[in-house]
Amino acid sequence: MIEKYNIRTDLALEQKERFESDQVEVQGVVLEEDYDEEREIKVTTVKIETENGAKIMGKPVGTYITVEAPNMAVPDEDYHREVSKELAKFLSRFLKTDKEDYSVMVVGLGNRKVTPDALGPHVVDNLNITRHIIKEYGKYAMGEEHVRLVSAIVPGVMGQTGMETVEIIRGVAGEAKPDFIIAVDALAARSSKRLNRTIQIADTGINPGSGVGNHRNAITEETVGVPVIAVGVPTVVDAATIVNDTMENLIAALESSEALKGVGLVMQGYNATEKYELVKELISPHLNGLFVTPKDIDETVKRISYTISESLNLLFSGEEEQ
């Protein structure tokens, strides 16, 4: 029997890793990995194929593609361009339709006034919006044989609007009638090493605010009537994660110390689940609601948002097919 414990993460990859660390095999979940040494880009695909696997993983049945690129934290335009091309390629797999000139509505989730949560709005700022031009002048006004009708909204958060985000999206989608919705949001990670270096793409929709404990209604095909593809980047970790990572380093130091080796061996007896729960019990209660983000988050969010919007622009212009 698998003991349930709550780790604040929105990444399916990290959910899978937590069971592997406890040497538990999850039936109905398939993991595939690919590593590009030249560009240092690791792509992990987690496929949740059964309801049993979904229940254990705590995520809906579907495909989750995680792109890990450590150099995303570096302001290297050429490297970010490569990441954009990779993202466009993966996103195109989810946009399955017989229509050559399909329509897409991009939703920039999050709060523009809170920097770690402003990823979605910034992505929308850099998009090439075409729906109004095509509606007014026809598709040939874009000078291309095949065009995608691209529209976008930034619905804000419930504290600003008094409405569930899904209510706004459902209403707008009912009028605009897009073929697909791409929702972009900031996520929470379990590992601080993945902050601002990882992008997750999923065909299962999204639960805004779930990573920081604010559970809002899900934005999925079932709730809005249109297939929803989620794109997210982890920008925060919770305090327990920071303390847990520190404890892991402490255990490693104790194991290498002859004088304190016994203490290290005792701590080594705890599995990942028990270590994390122990940390949550030991830290001050008020720290359980604390989330941490890197000090350069302002620059990083703007840079990564441009990388994502560039991938979407490539995708909608058809350049990723060339």
Secondary structure by P-SEA (a helix, b strand, c coil): cbbbbbcccccaaaaaaaaaaaccccccbbbbbbbcccccbbbbbbbbccaaaaaaacccbbbbbbbbbcccccccaaaaaaaaaaaaaaaaaaccccccbbbbbbbbcccccccccaaaaaaaaaccccaaaaacccccccccccccbbbbbbccccccccccaaaaaaaaaaaacccbbbbbbbbccccccccccbbbbbccccccccccccccccccccccccbbbbbbbbccccaaaaaaaaaaaaaaaaaacccaaaaaaaaacccaaaaaaaaaaccccccccbbbbccaaaaaaaaaaaaaaaaaaaaaaccccc
